[in-house]
Amino acid sequence: MTLTDAAGNKIRNAAMTRAAILEAARKRFAREGYDGASLREIASDAGVDAALISRYFGSKDELFMEVVSLACEPNPEFFDGDPAGFGERMATALLEDKLADAKLDMFLIMLLSASSPKAAEMVRVCSRGKFFEFFQDWLGGPDADIRARVASNIMMGMSLGRVIDDMPDMPADRRDKMRDRLARIIQAAIDP
């Protein structure tokens, strides 16, 4: 990706090029999955030459891992508070946070990855290394690994449900009851 200065000369900006490639890859992997997306299409979507993908990321696998790793990063706002309030923080985020395109794309990428053994393994490696280990360490105590997995699967299920049905017609009082119930379920999953 190039910018132009006042005289119309091209100015290269590595950070913007890299960001444009990542954005195009996220969207392309969300539409077509790992197997269906090509580097040439991603480059075209980003407005760059395909050779730049190799330069910045090395390979399609490495580009995919970079895209997926962004989704696996633990969100500090959920883990900064008291663990006793984790269920409430997560339930509120899951039910009231409007899903941004990036979040929606990450769920689609993960769903489409399930049909590709290679992509599914990359998602597993990333989620274990970046999210589950962090979550389990944050929880600490007995059976932290089990508690982290149970809570994570509940949260992923609710997130997927939001992708499918954003509850547009649910009255506020029903949504509040749902949030309270979900908070108790998530909290029960993480408590020792």
N, C-alpha and C positions, 0 to 999 in steps of 0.2 A: 504494500500500500504506500502510496506516495502523496505528499502534499506539495503545493507550489508556493513559492515566495511571491512577493509583489511583482517581480519581473517575469513571473511565469516559469521559473526554473524549478525542477523537481527537487523536493527535499525529502530525504528518506527518514522515516521515524520507526525504528525497530519496535518500540513498545506498542505503538498503534498498530503496526502490521501484525504483531503477535496476537494482540487483543482481537483484531478483526478475524484472524484465522480461527482462534478459539471460539468466537461467537458464531462464525459460519459453521464450524464443525459441530458445535452443540446443536444448532438447528438442524443440520443435515443428519446427524446421528439420531435425533429425535424423530425425524420423518421416515428415515430409511433403515435405521439400525446400523450396526457396525458392518455387517456383511454387505448391505446394499449401498452404503455411502462410498464414493470414490474420492481420492485426493484431488483429482482434476475438478470434480464438481465443487468440492469444498473451496479450492483455490478460486474458482470462478465466482462463487458466492461472496468470497472475501475481497474480490477484486485484485488478486495477486497472481503471480506466476506460480505454478505447482511446485517448482523447484524451491520456493521459499518455505514450503511446508517441511521439506527435508532439512533445509538449513536450520529452521527454528525448532523442529520437533524430532527430526530423525526419521521416523516411520509412522505409518498409520496407527500401529499399536501404541506408540509413544504419544501420539496426538490424542488417541482415545483415552489413554490413561490420564493424561493431563485434564481432559474435559471431565472425566468421571471423578478425579481426585478433588476437583472443586466442590462437588456435591457431597463428598465424604467428610469434608472438614466440619468438626463440631462447631456449632454456633455458640460463641461465648455467652450470649445473653441468657441462654437456658441453663448454663452450668455455673454462672457466677454467684447465684444466690444460694440460699439454704437448701440442702437436699429435701427437706420436709415440704418445700413449696414447689418442687420440680413438677409434680403432676399438674398443679394449677397453671404453672407457666406454659407447659407443653399443651395442655388442653386449650388454653386461650389462644395460643399461636395456631394450633391445628384447626380450630373452628372459626376464628375471627380474622386471621391473617389472610388477606387476598393472595391467592397463589400468583406469583409473578411468572412471566413466561419462562424464565430460567428454571424455576422450581418445577414447573409443569414439564418442561423439556427433560429434566433429569429423571423424572418418573417414567416418561416415555422411553428414554434411553435404557433405563434399567429393565423395563418390561420387554422391550425389543431384544435386549441382550440375552434374555432367558432362552431364546431359540438358537443362539449361537454359542456353542461350547467354548470357543476362544474368548468371546466377549464376556460371557457369563463368568468365566474364571478371572478375567481382569477386574470385573466389578467386585467379585468376592475378595480378591486380594486387596483391593483398595479399601473396601468397607471394613475388612478386618483390621488392616494396618492403621487406618486413619481414624475410624470412628469407634468400632467395638472395643479395641484395646483402651482407648481414651475413656470411653464410657464406663467400662468395667473398673478401671483404675480409679475413676472419680467416685464410683459407688463404694468400692472397697468392701471389706467384710466377707462373710460367708456367702458362697454361691453368687458372687458378683457377676461372673460370666453368664450364668443362667438368667439372673435378674436383668442384665443389660440386653440380652437377646429377646427375652419376653417383652420388655418395654419397647424395644426397637421395632419389633414386629407389630405390636399394637399401633405404634405411631405410624409405621409405614402403611398399615392397612387403613388407618383413618385418612392419611394423606392421599392414598389411592382413591378412597371413597370421595374425597373432595374433588379429585380430578373428574370422576364420573358424574357425581351429583353434588353441586355446590350448595344444596339446600336453599334454593332461592325463595321458596314459598314458606319456609319454616318461620313461624312467629318468634319474636325475640324471647318470650318467656319459655318456649319449648327449646330454643337454642341454649338458653341459660341452664335449663335442666340437663340437657345433653352434655354441656361443658362440665357441669358439676359431677355428673356420673363418670365421664371420661377422666376427669382429674383424679377421682377416687381409684379408678381402675389402673391408671398409669402409676399412681403413687403406691398402690398395693403391689404392683409388679416390681418396683425398685426397692421397696422396704425389705430389710432382712427378715 
